[in-house]
Amino acid sequence: MAATVLQVTNVSKHFGGIAAVDGVSFEVREREILGIIGPNGSGKSTLFNCILGQLRPSVGAVRLDGREVTGMRPSDLNRLGISRTFQLLQVFPQLSVRENLILAGQEHRGSMATRLFGPPDAGLTEAADRMIGFFKLSHLADEKAGGLSYGQQKLLDAAMAFMAGPRLVLLDEPAGGVNLTMLASLKERLQAINAEQGATLVVIEHNMEFVMSLCTRVLVLAEGKVLAEGPPEAVRNDPKVIEAYLGH
Amino acid sequence: MTARRSRLFAAIALVAVAAALVLIPLTLNRYGLYILSRWAVLAIAAIGLNLTLGYAGQVSLAQGAFVGIGAYTAAILTTSAGWPLLATLPVAIVLCFAIGWLLGYPALRVQHHYLAFVTLAFSTLAFLVFRNEEWLTKGIYGLMMNRPAWFASPLSFYYLCLGSLGVVSLATWWLIRSPWGRAFMALRENPIRALSLGIDTRRYTLMAFAIGSTLGGVSGVLYAPLVEFVDPTPFTLALSLDILMMVIVGGAGFFFGPFLGALIAVLLPEWLRFTQGFYLILYALLVMVLLVYSPQGLLGILDRFLADRRTRAASAARAAAAPTLEETA
């Protein structure tokens, strides 16, 4: 059985009297693509933020490769190997596509002092160009990221998340606002990076088709709790899930 | 090919400007040399603020205070302790770096105009220390100081200022091309994303403040012998606003912005001297028009022009390639 990369144990997050996430536990195994779905307000993004250090869980623990990382700062978590994309576009618009990718990898090279006195590209130009090629953005390598189309920026956002060779990547609604052609390209690239480089992914997504065709396992959240968990087909046909999505 | 040609053009322009800065002053009188030296000194302070504000996106209204700290460090140590000017430089650097680092802490909690208010308060505090701590600064009576013997003549002192500007420029160029410069820009453009990419935004924010403030101090070490009399009057909030204006007018976040902005702030009053008391009104109007037209400053206009030209060239290339593509299809 594959090793456990991420272990979330009984995580809750309260805002005043409201439990946005309520005792959620799950594991993510090596090379897995786990989908997290749920209606609006079910606690998906809060759960992501608790895992990624943007929020500190009120209760519970998050472990990466068995090491407790609960409440660690996002930058420290990233250097430990957890990377992410955001629901809304988060690229650096004034930097070129290549510079965006070099930036995504540079803090994983040496110390602050060696980065200051080392080469300007931190020795990452080749790796950045390979990643740009992998996400089929080579013709845009020198363009400013702000000038790219929405779909291209989504691809760049994903490429940045993989640049440092992370242990685990959490993708927050990667398909949101992306047209069908670009969506197919994004899905195909994510599957390729999972197959070729053994990347472990957790995906929050509303687009059921995208989740069902991409993920190997799906976790359903409703009102902050785990409602169902299992292979995509089983989850799709689960009456509790249908009810949570369609209501009474 | 085009990129290589524009790099060559930029290199030639740079050499021409450097040659002009070395040769033209040979023909200038004492006052002309004072104005150019003032430009070089204030450009160093503006480069520092451009690093903090233009590249790292951290608002500061305290750069004038750091020029003051540098100037007082030089004046006190040369007059009271008899140090040579050069020896005061490391002291000013360490002092301004440390104070700048501490001033960066509020930036970890507040941003934008709130941060501006925090730095404004520091600026006022520094002015009060300069004015009221007479045991150290001689208060409103000020400190007289002489230029170092080797740089006593206006021309040689100008070359000292120009040489210092050259060294600071090269060091800054190195810094902004390094991964640090990229991290500073990430702070400015998207700190949340930067954090998620492993960038220690806390440390880089403090560094941006500390290095920017240090350059303010370096400027101050040269400012003191330039004016040869250090009193609190020049180091009010007005100086910080002047330096801020230099960065904004030249183009915040552009390497050459502070050079141009400082040139305009120092020379424009001279050019507008014929208008007598109206020069400040005219200056204010020009700045307002500029910022409405181009919030990115003068170099922002140039950048926009070059970007438009690149887009047109790319469109033309695509249009030219279209028939070929149709033929092959």
Chai-1 contact restraints between the chains, C-beta under 6 A:
chainA,res_idxA,chainB,res_idxB,connection_type,confidence,min_distance_angstrom,max_distance_angstrom,comment,restraint_id
A,P74,B,L195,contact,1.0,0.0,6.0,A-B,restraint_1
A,P74,B,S196,contact,1.0,0.0,6.0,A-B,restraint_2
A,S75,B,L195,contact,1.0,0.0,6.0,A-B,restraint_3
A,S75,B,G198,contact,1.0,0.0,6.0,A-B,restraint_4
A,S75,B,I199,contact,1.0,0.0,6.0,A-B,restraint_5
A,S75,B,D200,contact,1.0,0.0,6.0,A-B,restraint_6
A,N78,B,S196,contact,1.0,0.0,6.0,A-B,restraint_7
A,N78,B,G198,contact,1.0,0.0,6.0,A-B,restraint_8
A,R79,B,G198,contact,1.0,0.0,6.0,A-B,restraint_9
A,R84,B,S196,contact,1.0,0.0,6.0,A-B,restraint_10
A,Q90,B,N190,contact,1.0,0.0,6.0,A-B,restraint_11
A,Q90,B,R193,contact,1.0,0.0,6.0,A-B,restraint_12
A,F92,B,A186,contact,1.0,0.0,6.0,A-B,restraint_13
A,F92,B,E189,contact,1.0,0.0,6.0,A-B,restraint_14
A,F92,B,N190,contact,1.0,0.0,6.0,A-B,restraint_15
A,Q94,B,E189,contact,1.0,0.0,6.0,A-B,restraint_16
A,L103,B,R182,contact,1.0,0.0,6.0,A-B,restraint_17
A,L103,B,A186,contact,1.0,0.0,6.0,A-B,restraint_18
A,A104,B,L197,contact,1.0,0.0,6.0,A-B,restraint_19
A,Q106,B,P179,contact,1.0,0.0,6.0,A-B,restraint_20
A,E107,B,G198,contact,1.0,0.0,6.0,A-B,restraint_21
A,E107,B,I199,contact,1.0,0.0,6.0,A-B,restraint_22
A,R115,B,P179,contact,1.0,0.0,6.0,A-B,restraint_23
A,L116,B,S178,contact,1.0,0.0,6.0,A-B,restraint_24
A,L116,B,W180,contact,1.0,0.0,6.0,A-B,restraint_25
A,P120,B,R177,contact,1.0,0.0,6.0,A-B,restraint_26
A,P120,B,S178,contact,1.0,0.0,6.0,A-B,restraint_27
A,A122,B,P179,contact,1.0,0.0,6.0,A-B,restraint_28
